[in-house]
Amino acid sequence: MAPPAMAPPFCSDHYPGGSHPGSDHTPRKDPPTSKANLAPLNTVRRGRRFEALAEAFLHERGWRVLERNVRFLRKESDLVVEKGGIVVFVEVKGRSGPAFGHPLDAISRRKRQAISVAARAWIARSDFRARSYRFDSVSVGLMPDGSFDVEHGEGAWTE
């Protein structure tokens, strides 16, 4: 999946629920048509849009995307990104509304294990050698005014 044609600009709006320790959190405004664009989308298309927003968010912070939707058997990691020799396996969670909560809340133990399996498979077949690996989460919340609230949870879990 290609990054969005136009990355939404960031704004300085406050986060209605506060941010979590260790998170990189920035509310963002999307083009005015975003709410209309997302309303009729099915779950898969909406998930792809949330992943594209998460990817743009990480890219703006210097992360380089190595791969998208890494699959091993039925296990998947949404994004594999790298910065400074650190490879991160990212799980993206989208929420509709201001009460979407911390992304880790929506990532079950079973899902974390599945992402770990996909990550180990990626590491085994990849030529990329990193100084370290970790698991992050990115939460993208669709706000009532059509803006998006993005929160990056670094080191969201360990194996």
TARA-V861416 format. One record per residue. N is the residue number from 1. OMEGA is omega in whole degrees, 0 to 359 (* if undefined). NEAR is the number of other C-alpha atoms within 12 Angstrom. D_FIRST is the distance of its C-alpha to the first C-alpha in Angstrom with 2 decimals. Layout:
((N OMEGA NEAR D_FIRST) (N OMEGA NEAR D_FIRST))
//
This chain:
((1 180 21 0.00) (2 176 16 3.79) (3 181 25 6.59) (4 182 20 8.89) (5 180 13 11.30) (6 179 15 14.14) (7 181 24 14.26) (8 178 29 16.99) (9 178 22 20.26) (10 176 23 21.96) (11 183 17 25.30) (12 177 14 28.22) (13 178 19 28.73) (14 178 17 30.13) (15 186 25 28.55) (16 183 18 30.63) (17 185 17 30.80) (18 180 20 31.16) (19 182 23 28.88) (20 180 22 29.14) (21 177 14 30.72) (22 181 15 28.47) (23 174 22 25.53) (24 190 27 23.89) (25 176 36 23.81) (26 171 34 23.14) (27 180 35 23.18) (28 175 32 21.05) (29 176 30 21.46) (30 177 34 18.74) (31 185 21 19.61) (32 183 16 22.49) (33 187 14 20.63) (34 182 27 18.30) (35 178 24 20.74) (36 180 17 21.14) (37 183 17 17.44) (38 186 30 17.04) (39 184 18 20.43) (40 186 12 19.92) (41 174 16 16.52) (42 186 12 16.77) (43 182 16 15.99) (44 180 13 12.69) (45 178 17 11.34) (46 178 27 13.11) (47 178 27 11.71) (48 179 27 8.05) (49 178 35 9.74) (50 178 38 11.76) (51 178 37 9.14) (52 177 34 7.78) (53 178 44 11.56) (54 179 47 12.35) (55 179 41 10.13) (56 179 33 11.91) (57 181 39 15.10) (58 180 37 15.04) (59 179 22 14.22) (60 179 19 17.19) (61 173 19 19.29) (62 179 15 18.82) (63 178 25 16.40) (64 180 25 14.31) (65 176 32 11.09) (66 181 28 12.12) (67 178 28 9.63) (68 175 29 7.25) (69 178 29 8.94) (70 182 32 11.98) (71 171 24 14.31) (72 190 21 18.02) (73 178 14 20.02) (74 180 15 19.12) (75 182 23 18.31) (76 168 30 14.96) (77 185 38 13.92) (78 181 39 10.95) (79 169 42 10.66) (80 183 42 12.96) (81 183 38 14.18) (82 171 30 17.36) (83 176 23 20.11) (84 179 15 23.66) (85 177 17 23.48) (86 177 25 22.38) (87 183 32 19.41) (88 174 43 18.17) (89 189 48 16.51) (90 171 45 15.20) (91 181 49 15.54) (92 176 44 14.26) (93 178 41 16.71) (94 179 40 16.90) (95 175 31 20.34) (96 179 27 21.94) (97 185 21 25.05) (98 184 26 26.84) (99 185 21 28.03) (100 175 28 24.81) (101 180 28 26.44) (102 183 35 25.36) (103 181 34 22.07) (104 179 31 24.10) (105 183 23 26.14) (106 181 21 23.37) (107 183 28 22.58) (108 176 16 25.35) (109 180 16 27.07) (110 178 14 25.79) (111 178 25 22.12) (112 178 30 22.83) (113 179 22 24.45) (114 178 27 21.56) (115 178 39 19.17) (116 178 32 21.98) (117 179 25 22.19) (118 180 32 18.52) (119 179 38 19.09) (120 178 27 22.29) (121 179 21 20.77) (122 180 31 18.10) (123 182 25 21.03) (124 183 13 23.21) (125 184 14 21.01) (126 173 17 19.69) (127 182 9 21.76) (128 178 19 20.86) (129 183 16 23.93) (130 173 19 23.82) (131 179 13 26.87) (132 179 17 25.69) (133 174 29 23.06) (134 181 31 22.64) (135 179 39 20.90) (136 173 41 19.79) (137 173 43 18.79) (138 178 45 17.19) (139 178 48 18.49) (140 181 45 17.28) (141 174 44 20.16) (142 183 35 20.41) (143 182 28 23.91) (144 181 19 26.44) (145 179 22 26.47) (146 177 25 22.76) (147 178 33 21.95) (148 177 43 19.68) (149 185 48 21.29) (150 179 48 19.30) (151 180 42 21.07) (152 177 37 20.27) (153 181 36 22.55) (154 180 30 23.15) (155 186 26 24.65) (156 176 33 24.19) (157 176 26 25.74) (158 180 19 27.14) (159 * 20 27.47))
//
